[in-house]
Amino acid sequence: MIRIMIADDEEVIRRGLEKITSRMDVEVEVIGSYGNGLEAWNHLSAMSSGDLDLLITDIKMPRMDGFKLIEEARGHMKNLPIAVLSGFNDFEYARRAIRFGVMDYLLKPIEKAQLYELLKRVEENRQLKSSGTEQPVLQAPGGREHHVVEQTKVILEKEYSHNFELERLAETVGMNASYISRLFKYKTGQTITDYLIGIRIAKAKELLTGQPELKNYEIAERVGYNDPVYFNKLFKKICGMTPKDYKSGCRIPKE
């Protein structure tokens, strides 16, 4: 049985979490659900380290915000697994929270698959604890953040012709998939998908002018697109002309 506590000032989020967890094949007991950090802390502070398995908290809450709640919880239960709830526009808050040593963060609206993965990790963490080891929390200090983003760019440059899988990329760089996607956007101003498209179109241009004997579908396949029609539309959308026009030396879209 995984015992969790939820702190979020949006009742619909709290009820949603309780409903989702009750329908999963993981035994979960919500032992506390609070609309602000202070109420959650009042309950948590009276508990022992073995009484709680996971704290899920929002950041922006009345009376006591999530940062303060995490700080107090860490002081009381050093190894308590903590997950942060965050809206897309609150990435900087989530980024700061991860520096506190949280296990994961959940993007609103909650994705069932991500929540399930988190609960399974907590379950595994309990088993590892009993054997004397623990899973590392999700941390990304500033220097490592830069390294991860640059590593992601290198991987995309190298594997642009393959089918893109965010989960596989996340495993390679050793970071949560949701976090790496938002970190990349935060650092570069582009989504990972848009960055990959940029690489593929640039490679396609090289092939169109460097190997004009190649058919359109062959170029599409070489840059990672199995559908030449989709490739054609994407190329025209980005470049303002079709691959055929680009190959023939046209640099200005036709009227």
CORBEL-V224565 format. One record per residue. RES is the residue in one small letter. D_LAST is the distance of its C-alpha to the last C-alpha in Angstrom with 2 decimals. Layout:
RES | D_LAST
RES | D_LAST
This chain:
m | 66.41
i | 63.76
r | 64.66
i | 61.76
m | 61.45
i | 58.37
a | 57.61
d | 54.66
d | 54.64
e | 52.42
e | 54.77
v | 52.04
i | 51.27
r | 54.97
r | 55.57
g | 52.50
l | 53.80
e | 57.23
k | 55.90
i | 53.70
t | 56.51
s | 59.01
r | 57.02
m | 56.69
d | 59.06
v | 60.19
e | 63.21
v | 62.26
e | 64.36
v | 62.87
i | 65.86
g | 64.23
s | 61.19
y | 60.82
g | 58.58
n | 59.20
g | 60.22
l | 63.68
e | 64.82
a | 63.52
w | 65.34
n | 68.55
h | 68.62
l | 67.46
s | 69.96
a | 72.84
m | 71.76
s | 72.78
s | 70.41
g | 70.99
d | 70.26
l | 66.46
d | 63.94
l | 60.61
l | 59.45
i | 55.99
t | 55.07
d | 52.32
i | 51.93
k | 51.60
m | 54.73
p | 57.35
r | 60.81
m | 60.07
d | 56.59
g | 55.72
f | 56.16
k | 59.70
l | 60.46
i | 59.32
e | 61.40
e | 64.46
a | 64.04
r | 63.75
g | 66.95
h | 68.76
m | 67.38
k | 66.08
n | 64.57
l | 63.27
p | 59.88
i | 57.40
a | 53.89
v | 51.61
l | 49.48
s | 46.23
g | 43.10
f | 39.77
n | 39.64
d | 43.19
f | 42.47
e | 44.29
y | 47.34
a | 47.26
r | 46.90
r | 49.97
a | 51.87
i | 51.32
r | 53.08
f | 56.09
g | 56.30
v | 55.03
m | 54.62
d | 51.19
y | 48.94
l | 47.56
l | 44.25
k | 44.28
p | 43.90
i | 46.38
e | 45.31
k | 48.24
a | 47.66
q | 47.77
l | 50.86
y | 52.55
e | 51.86
l | 53.37
l | 56.46
k | 56.98
r | 56.83
v | 59.40
e | 61.54
e | 61.34
n | 62.06
r | 65.27
q | 66.34
l | 65.66
k | 67.62
s | 70.59
s | 70.45
g | 70.32
t | 66.62
e | 63.59
q | 59.83
p | 58.07
v | 56.19
l | 52.49
q | 52.33
a | 49.63
p | 50.88
g | 48.40
g | 48.77
r | 48.32
e | 45.25
h | 43.54
h | 44.81
v | 43.59
v | 40.03
e | 39.97
q | 41.59
t | 38.94
k | 36.19
v | 38.15
i | 38.57
l | 34.87
e | 34.06
k | 36.73
e | 36.20
y | 32.43
s | 32.53
h | 35.11
n | 34.91
f | 35.06
e | 38.20
l | 38.91
e | 42.60
r | 43.02
l | 41.35
a | 43.63
e | 46.66
t | 45.76
v | 45.57
g | 48.50
m | 47.03
n | 46.38
a | 42.94
s | 42.21
y | 43.36
i | 41.40
s | 38.10
r | 38.72
l | 40.19
f | 37.12
k | 34.83
y | 37.36
k | 37.58
t | 33.98
g | 31.89
q | 30.20
t | 31.38
i | 32.68
t | 30.05
d | 27.14
y | 28.90
l | 29.31
i | 25.65
g | 24.86
i | 27.40
r | 26.16
i | 22.51
a | 23.90
k | 26.20
a | 23.51
k | 21.58
e | 24.93
l | 25.54
l | 22.18
t | 22.81
g | 26.61
q | 27.31
p | 24.53
e | 27.07
l | 26.90
k | 25.36
n | 22.89
y | 25.76
e | 28.06
i | 25.91
a | 25.52
e | 29.33
r | 30.04
v | 28.29
g | 29.92
y | 27.81
n | 29.53
d | 26.72
p | 23.86
v | 21.69
y | 22.22
f | 21.61
n | 18.23
k | 17.18
l | 18.81
f | 17.25
k | 13.66
k | 14.82
i | 16.41
c | 14.34
g | 10.74
m | 10.58
t | 13.13
p | 16.42
k | 15.87
d | 12.82
y | 14.95
k | 17.92
s | 16.51
g | 16.05
c | 12.31
r | 12.38
i | 8.93
p | 6.44
k | 3.79
e | 0.00
